[in-house]
Amino acid sequence: MSDQSDIGRKRQREIYVAGVGGRLPSVPVAQAKLEAAAQAAMSAEAWAYVAGGAGRESTMEANRAAFERWRIVPRVLHNVEKRDLTVTLFGRRLPSPLLLAPIGVLEMVHREADLAVARAAAALGVPFIFSNQASVPMETAAVAMGTVPRWFQLYWSRSDDLVASFLRRAEACGCDAIVLTLDTTMLGWRPRDLDLGSLPFLKGQGIVQYTSDPVFRAELEQPSATEGSARPPVNFMTIAAALAQKANFPGGILRNLGSDKPRAAVQRFVNTYSRPNLTWEDLKFLRRHTKLPVLLKGVLHPDDARQAVGLGLDGLIVSNHGGRQIDGAIAALDALPAIAEAVNGKIPVLFDSGVRGGADVFKALALGATAVCLGRPYVYGLAVAGETGVREVLSNVLAEFDLTLGLAGVALAASVPRSAVAGS
């Protein structure tokens, strides 16, 4: 476990001492500069996929506006020389309340994708929630994590056999929990992607958890009904997409040149990816197929939180998917206090959506979160400088959180009081 004692001042000192010798950070520290550097490093399609949101992107704006409405109220003359960043989740003592949110198709951002993120997270002891739409199989990322906790995000597909297989694999590779994402039973309306006609899954990107799965591979041998009748025109672009499918299928482009399986895998994925008819009753299936704690991600209404507690779910993640699913949705931070009140400490309440730095982590904890998931910023670090970039972004967020904690007069991350923030 990474040593997180006094990490704020240690990180500052590291940067300033390096600066004396003319060496600057690998990634910009300021958020606006980090985003600009990431955009410059990404393709137009990658930037649209990562940075974009639903509709007019008003939910993304609301997420940030909610953070701005809550202001930190520091207390003075509290002994904060020694600060304890640790929190406990599902019996594991974690070095900080920070986790990495699941983000798919990281191969669009950097060639090492999830593997680079896993290595960086492991170096700092930060748990990583493996994406269902990852670019690296969960087993490979798990090896890179070593003994550092990892969870698995599940999108419930139309194949229950495949869901059960994902659960078995997650248990086998040492995941500590299952995060069932409920806000993406259908893709949201995302104009940036639509304007580019870009959906990476159609090129075989971001579906490696499927193509590496024995159940999915067996299903490829079965006939699959084609969803819809729309077919792209035959031109250089569609030929390139077909070659990309072959390159992204296990074995690589040379082995798959004469095979139709890469195209079949994409078609099978499209037909099975999401299941809009899920109900609370279906959650019993998860209990029958895994002993791991199950968290529901995408909860924004206190009634849903109460129902989850009543059904014995193990945790919640308050999230609007970073504003990527519904335009005009409630800001996740605005939903957090009511959900924390409804849960009343019976199960952990985690938070994501709109988190950009350590001060945001502090505010979310004050409003009832047990821990906080970081999303886009670490992807921006990945785009700029790979594993090193992810590690620096995480170091910066943790450092700012540690300093914010102390400067606000709080010594324990697990006990940030509600009085530490005031709404405006």
C-alpha positions in Angstrom: 0.0 0.0 0.0 1.4 3.4 -1.0 2.4 5.7 1.8 0.0 8.6 1.8 1.3 10.5 4.8 1.8 14.2 4.1 1.6 13.6 0.4 0.5 17.1 -0.4 3.7 18.7 0.8 5.8 15.9 -0.6 4.3 16.3 -4.1 4.7 20.1 -4.0 8.4 19.7 -2.9 9.0 17.1 -5.7 7.7 19.4 -8.4 9.5 22.5 -7.0 12.8 20.8 -6.6 12.6 19.4 -10.1 11.8 22.9 -11.3 15.0 24.2 -9.9 16.8 21.9 -12.4 14.5 23.0 -15.3 12.3 19.9 -15.3 8.6 20.5 -15.4 5.8 18.0 -14.8 5.0 15.6 -17.6 1.4 16.7 -17.6 0.0 20.2 -16.8 -1.2 20.6 -13.2 -3.9 23.2 -14.0 -7.1 21.4 -15.2 -7.7 23.7 -18.2 -4.2 23.2 -19.5 -4.4 19.4 -18.9 -7.6 19.3 -21.0 -6.1 21.3 -23.8 -3.0 19.2 -23.8 -5.1 16.0 -23.9 -7.2 17.3 -26.8 -4.0 18.1 -28.8 -2.8 14.6 -28.2 -6.0 12.8 -29.2 -7.7 12.2 -32.5 -10.9 14.1 -33.1 -12.9 10.8 -32.6 -11.1 10.0 -29.3 -11.6 13.5 -27.9 -15.3 13.5 -28.8 -15.8 10.1 -27.1 -14.0 11.0 -23.9 -14.8 14.7 -23.5 -18.3 14.7 -24.9 -21.7 14.5 -23.2 -25.3 14.1 -24.0 -27.3 16.6 -26.0 -26.3 20.2 -25.3 -24.0 18.9 -22.5 -26.0 20.8 -19.9 -25.6 17.9 -17.5 -21.9 18.2 -17.7 -22.1 21.9 -17.0 -24.5 21.3 -14.1 -22.0 18.8 -12.6 -19.4 21.5 -12.4 -21.8 24.3 -11.4 -22.9 22.1 -8.4 -19.4 21.9 -7.2 -19.0 25.7 -7.5 -22.2 26.3 -5.4 -20.7 24.4 -2.5 -17.9 26.3 -0.7 -15.4 25.0 1.8 -15.6 26.5 5.3 -12.2 26.1 6.9 -11.8 25.8 10.7 -8.6 27.1 12.3 -6.4 26.0 15.2 -7.1 22.4 14.8 -4.0 20.1 14.9 -3.7 18.8 11.4 0.0 18.2 11.3 -0.7 14.5 10.8 -3.6 13.7 8.5 -5.1 10.3 7.9 -6.4 9.8 4.3 -7.4 6.2 4.8 -11.0 4.8 4.5 -12.4 1.3 4.8 -14.6 -0.3 2.1 -15.9 -3.8 2.3 -13.3 -4.8 4.9 -10.4 -3.4 3.0 -8.4 -0.4 4.4 -7.6 1.9 1.5 -4.9 4.5 1.5 -7.3 7.2 0.4 -10.9 7.7 -0.5 -10.0 7.9 -4.2 -10.9 5.2 -6.8 -10.6 5.2 -10.6 -13.9 5.2 -12.4 -14.4 2.7 -15.2 -13.9 4.3 -18.6 -14.1 2.3 -21.8 -12.2 2.2 -25.1 -9.0 3.6 -23.7 -7.1 2.3 -26.7 -8.4 5.4 -28.5 -6.4 7.5 -26.1 -3.1 5.5 -25.7 -1.8 2.2 -27.1 -1.3 0.8 -23.5 -4.8 1.7 -22.6 -6.1 0.1 -19.4 -2.8 -1.6 -18.7 -1.1 1.8 -18.3 -3.9 2.9 -16.0 -3.6 -0.3 -13.9 0.1 0.1 -13.4 -0.2 3.8 -12.4 -3.0 3.0 -10.0 -1.1 0.1 -8.5 2.0 2.3 -7.9 -0.1 4.7 -5.8 -2.4 2.1 -4.1 -5.5 3.5 -5.8 -8.2 1.0 -6.6 -9.2 0.7 -10.3 -12.7 -0.2 -11.4 -12.1 -2.3 -14.6 -14.5 -1.2 -17.4 -16.9 -3.6 -19.0 -15.8 -1.9 -22.3 -12.1 -2.1 -21.6 -9.3 -2.4 -24.2 -7.4 -4.9 -22.1 -8.8 -8.1 -20.6 -9.6 -7.9 -16.9 -7.2 -10.7 -16.2 -4.2 -8.8 -17.8 -5.1 -5.6 -15.9 -5.4 -7.6 -12.6 -1.9 -8.9 -12.9 -0.6 -5.4 -13.3 -2.6 -4.3 -10.1 -0.7 -6.8 -7.9 -2.3 -6.8 -4.5 -4.0 -3.4 -4.9 -7.8 -3.7 -4.9 -9.6 -3.8 -8.2 -13.4 -4.0 -8.9 -15.3 -4.9 -12.1 -17.9 -2.7 -13.8 -20.7 -4.8 -15.3 -23.0 -3.8 -18.1 -25.9 -6.3 -18.1 -26.1 -7.7 -21.6 -29.0 -9.7 -23.2 -27.1 -12.9 -22.5 -27.4 -14.0 -18.9 -24.8 -16.7 -19.6 -22.3 -14.0 -20.6 -23.1 -12.0 -17.5 -22.5 -15.0 -15.3 -19.2 -15.6 -17.2 -18.1 -12.0 -16.5 -18.9 -12.5 -12.8 -16.8 -15.7 -12.7 -13.9 -14.1 -14.4 -14.1 -11.1 -12.0 -14.0 -13.3 -9.0 -11.1 -15.4 -10.5 -8.9 -12.4 -11.1 -9.3 -11.0 -7.6 -11.9 -8.3 -8.0 -13.3 -7.1 -4.6 -16.7 -5.9 -5.9 -19.1 -5.7 -8.8 -20.3 -2.3 -10.0 -23.5 -2.7 -11.9 -24.0 0.3 -14.1 -27.7 1.1 -14.5 -27.7 4.4 -16.4 -26.5 3.0 -19.7 -29.1 0.4 -20.7 -29.1 2.4 -23.9 -26.5 4.8 -25.3 -27.4 8.5 -24.7 -27.7 11.0 -27.5 -24.1 12.2 -28.0 -23.8 14.9 -30.7 -20.0 15.0 -30.8 -19.8 11.3 -31.7 -22.8 11.5 -34.0 -21.4 14.5 -35.9 -18.3 12.4 -36.6 -20.3 9.2 -37.3 -18.0 7.6 -34.8 -18.9 4.6 -32.6 -15.6 2.8 -31.7 -17.3 -0.5 -31.0 -18.1 -0.9 -34.7 -14.4 -1.0 -35.3 -13.9 -3.7 -32.7 -12.6 -1.3 -30.1 -13.5 -1.5 -26.5 -15.0 -5.0 -26.7 -12.1 -7.1 -25.5 -13.9 -8.3 -22.4 -16.3 -10.0 -24.8 -13.8 -11.3 -27.4 -11.7 -12.8 -24.5 -14.7 -14.5 -22.9 -15.3 -18.2 -23.6 -19.1 -17.8 -23.5 -19.1 -15.0 -26.0 -16.7 -16.8 -28.2 -19.0 -19.9 -28.1 -21.9 -17.6 -29.0 -20.2 -16.5 -32.1 -20.8 -20.0 -33.5 -24.5 -19.4 -33.2 -26.6 -17.6 -35.7 -27.3 -13.9 -34.8 -30.2 -11.9 -36.1 -29.1 -8.6 -37.7 -30.4 -5.6 -35.8 -31.9 -3.2 -38.3 -31.3 -3.1 -42.0 -28.9 -0.1 -42.3 -25.6 -0.9 -43.9 -22.7 1.4 -44.5 -21.7 2.2 -48.1 -18.7 0.2 -49.4 -15.7 2.5 -49.8 -12.2 3.0 -48.4 -13.7 4.0 -45.0 -15.7 0.8 -44.6 -12.8 -1.3 -45.8 -10.6 0.4 -43.1 -13.3 -0.3 -40.5 -13.3 -4.0 -41.5 -9.6 -4.2 -41.2 -9.8 -2.5 -37.8 -12.2 -5.2 -36.7 -9.7 -7.8 -37.7 -6.8 -6.1 -36.1 -8.7 -5.7 -32.8 -9.9 -9.3 -32.7 -7.7 -11.8 -30.8 -4.8 -13.0 -33.0 -4.4 -9.7 -34.9 -4.9 -8.7 -38.5 -2.7 -11.2 -40.2 -4.3 -14.2 -38.6 -7.8 -12.8 -39.1 -7.6 -11.7 -42.7 -9.6 -14.6 -44.0 -11.9 -14.9 -41.0 -15.4 -13.5 -40.6 -15.3 -13.9 -36.8 -14.2 -10.3 -36.2 -17.2 -8.9 -38.0 -19.4 -11.5 -36.3 -18.0 -10.4 -32.9 -18.9 -6.8 -33.6 -22.4 -7.8 -34.7 -22.9 -10.0 -31.8 -21.8 -7.3 -29.4 -24.1 -4.7 -30.9 -27.0 -7.2 -30.6 -26.3 -8.2 -27.0 -24.6 -5.1 -25.4 -27.5 -3.6 -23.5 -30.7 -4.7 -21.8 -33.3 -2.0 -21.3 -35.8 -4.3 -19.7 -33.8 -4.8 -16.4 -35.9 -4.6 -13.2 -35.2 -4.9 -9.5 -36.2 -8.5 -9.7 -33.2 -9.3 -12.0 -30.8 -8.4 -9.2 -31.4 -11.8 -7.6 -29.5 -13.2 -10.5 -26.3 -11.5 -9.4 -26.7 -12.8 -5.9 -27.0 -16.3 -7.2 -23.9 -15.9 -9.4 -21.4 -14.0 -7.2 -20.4 -13.7 -3.6 -18.8 -10.4 -4.2 -20.3 -7.1 -2.9 -22.6 -5.5 -5.5 -22.9 -1.8 -5.9 -25.4 0.0 -8.1 -24.0 2.8 -10.2 -26.1 5.6 -11.6 -28.5 6.1 -8.6 -29.8 9.7 -8.4 -33.1 9.3 -6.6 -33.4 8.7 -2.8 -36.3 6.3 -3.4 -34.0 4.1 -5.5 -31.4 4.3 -2.8 -33.9 3.1 -0.1 -35.0 0.3 -2.3 -31.4 -0.8 -2.8 -30.9 -0.9 0.9 -34.1 -2.8 1.4 -33.0 -5.4 -1.1 -29.7 -5.9 0.6 -27.4 -4.3 -2.0 -23.9 -3.6 -0.7 -23.3 -0.1 -2.0 -24.3 2.8 -4.3 -22.5 5.1 -6.6 -24.2 8.4 -7.1 -23.5 9.3 -10.7 -25.0 10.7 -13.9 -22.3 9.0 -16.0 -20.4 12.2 -16.2 -23.2 13.9 -18.1 -22.9 11.4 -21.0 -26.4 9.9 -20.9 -29.2 12.4 -20.3 -29.1 16.1 -21.2 -30.7 18.2 -18.4 -30.3 15.6 -15.7 -29.8 16.5 -12.1 -26.2 17.2 -11.1 -24.7 14.2 -9.3 -23.5 16.4 -6.4 -27.0 17.9 -6.0 -28.4 14.3 -5.7 -25.7 13.2 -3.2 -27.0 14.7 0.1 -30.5 13.3 -0.2 -29.2 9.8 -1.1 -26.8 9.8 1.8 -29.6 10.7 4.1 -31.8 8.0 2.7 -29.1 5.4 3.1 -28.3 6.7 6.6 -25.0 4.9 6.8 -26.4 1.4 6.2 -24.2 0.9 3.1 -21.4 2.9 1.5 -22.3 5.7 -0.8 -19.7 6.5 -3.5 -19.7 9.4 -5.8 -18.6 10.3 -9.3 -19.4 12.8 -12.1 -17.7 16.2 -12.4 -14.7 15.5 -10.1 -11.7 17.4 -11.3 -9.4 17.8 -8.3 -8.8 17.2 -4.6 -11.1 20.0 -3.4 -13.9 18.3 -5.3 -13.1 15.1 -3.4 -13.3 17.0 -0.1 -16.7 18.5 -1.0 -18.2 15.1 -2.0 -17.0 13.5 1.3 -18.5 16.4 3.3 -21.9 15.9 1.5 -22.1 12.2 2.4 -19.8 10.2 0.1 -17.7 7.4 1.6 -15.3 7.5 -1.3 -15.0 9.3 -4.7 -14.3 8.0 -8.2 -12.2 10.0 -10.6 -12.9 9.8 -14.3 -11.9 12.1 -17.2 -8.8 13.7 -15.6 -6.8 10.4 -15.5 -7.8 9.7 -19.1 -6.4 13.2 -20.0 -3.2 12.2 -18.3 -3.1 9.0 -20.2 -3.4 10.8 -23.5 -0.6 13.2 -22.7 2.0 10.9 -21.2 0.7 7.4 -20.8 1.3 5.6 -17.5 3.5 8.5 -16.3 0.7 10.9 -17.1 -1.9 8.9 -15.2 0.4 8.6 -12.2 1.0 12.3 -12.1 -2.6 13.2 -12.4 -3.4 10.9 -9.5 -0.5 12.2 -7.5 -1.8 15.8 -8.0 -5.4 15.0 -7.1 -4.3 13.2 -3.9 -1.9 16.0 -3.0 -4.5 18.7 -3.4 -7.0 16.6 -1.4 -4.5 16.1 1.4 -3.7 19.9 1.5 -7.3 20.8 1.3 -8.1 18.5 4.2 -5.4 20.0 6.4 -6.1 23.6 5.4 -9.8 23.1 6.2 -8.9 22.0 9.7 -9.8 18.3 9.2 -7.4 15.5 10.1 -9.4 12.4 9.0 -10.6 11.8 5.5 -13.1 9.3 6.9 -14.7 12.0 9.1 -15.1 15.1 6.9 -18.0 16.9 8.6 -21.1 18.3 6.8 -20.3 21.7 8.4 -17.1 21.8 6.3 -19.1 23.0 3.3 -21.8 25.6 2.8 -24.2 25.9 -0.1 -24.5 29.2 -2.0 
